[in-house]
Amino acid sequence: MIDTASLLAVLPELILTAGGLALLLTAAFGGEGMARFVNWLSVIILAVAGVALCCSLEHGPDAFDGLVRADAFSVFAKALIYGAAAAAILLAPRFFAVGHTIRAEYPVLILFAAVGMGMMVSAGDMLTLYVGLEMNSLASYVLASFMRQDERSSEAGLKYFVLGSLASGILLYGTALLYGFTGSTAFDGISLALSDGVSKGELFGLVFVLAGLAFKISAVPFHMWTPDVYEGAPTPVTTFFASAPKVAAVALTVRVAIEALGPAGLDWQQIVIFVALASIIFGAVAAIGQTNIKRLMAYSSINNVGFALIGLAAGTPAGVAATMSYMAIYVLMTIGSFACILQMRDAEGNPVETIASLAGLSQSRKGLSAAFAIFMFSMAGIPPLFGFWAKFLVFDAAVAANLAALAAIGIAASVIGAYYYLKIIKTIYFDEPAAAYEARGGAVENVILTACAVVIVLGYLLNPALDKASAAAAASLF
């Protein structure tokens, strides 16, 4: 019999599920005229689910006999996920209104994806992990191909589906190997079995599981889907992909590595170090020649995931806290950047994606130019902006864990990455003006990018609170 405490532990997911189903029926019976109404209601439902996180934390840490975790770590990750999902919903109507493709299914799909992501970060068992991951993935495949009349969107959805299915198969095979050699799918059971030593079969299972998760976080060498999907998907969907699912996948990887594979730390640490360095270096170098800003942001996300993984490679509470702090700051920078990108529109209001079109933007849109500069400087890690503190935290954790060489290479590679961020600022402020963008940005876009920019600039004031929250989240895993 299911106890009340278990139901309260998954109260946010229950709210999102019930809300998503209700909005789906509303859209079905109300038609396309209900799209904007459904959009705002979905944001309210996400806010209610966010408030309900307090209830799930009070009745943790385990629910449904260990299948679900309701700890500080899951609450921290879900708060970021729900905030990013709400931003992706709010940024969508103006974009889709240009091609008259605004549909009520968009926010509903994001709600169902959020349910899957919530299950991912709360998983205490490989089966819960897989169900949550697939629920998020199925909604994401549809979102990527949401603009059916656009060939690029259809292509993005197909590529994402094919490669995502392959990655899911790899992850499931790794899960089967771990179950076969440890006799358990529960994280605690796997950890107990690995504490007696890691056999070759368990090692193969570990490698396959991490390979499947590396695809979900778009880490090298499983990054190949990212640039094409980011470019082809509608820009609000790309905003969503670059933020909420990224947090969920990184948090899931951290939980699996620490809780399930903790005793095999020396084995997975080598894999994480390689993936982190490969992602940092490849993401920095491959972005240099990009002319499409959404593809550049795709390589930027690969690069940033590499930095976040440096904290995980440390394998310490401080390292995990640094990783989660990094993801919180990354979400702010990403949403703010895409709020700026969504204002790149020609005189007819059609989206423009070329970096060259930003030339001379400072002469016609001073506020937008300043926001762009803040986010690019922050992503480059220029102090005292919040992005600098994100990198400082992961490097500090790596040095404390005797991984000074990893931190040194990461610092050197961040200099390479700074080139293409500074190139955008140079284009905006110093190149000959290109055709002017649409005169005015949307009110919602302006509010979101202004809020993100203020937090990025004044981040040092919020750093103690973020450190405290991420430290509490990390402590719940150890």
Secondary structure, DSSP 8 states (H G I E B T S, - for coil): ---HHHHHHTHHHHHHHHHHHHHHHHHHHH-GGGHHHHHHHHHHHHHHHHHHHHHHHHT-SEETTTTEE-SHHHHHHHHHHHHHHHHHHHTHHHHHHHTT---THHHHHHHHHHHHHHHHHHBSBHHHHHHHHHHHHHHHHHHHT--TT-HHHHHHHHHHHHHHHHHHHHHHHHHHHHHHHHS--BHHHHHHHHTT---HHHHHHHHHHHHHHHHHTT-TTS-TTHHHHHHHS-HHHHHHHTTHHHHHHHHHHHHIIIIISGGGHHHHHHHHHHHHHHHHHHHHHHTTT--BHHHHHHHHHHHHHHHHHHHHHH-SHHHHHHHHHHHHHHHHHHHHHHHHHTT-B-TTS-B--BGGGGTTHHHH-HHHHHHHHHHHHHHHT-TTSHHHHHHHHHHHHHHHTT-HHHHHHHHHHHHHHHHHHHHHHHHHHHS---S---S---HHHHHHHHHHHHHHHTHHHHHHHHHHHHHHHHHTT-
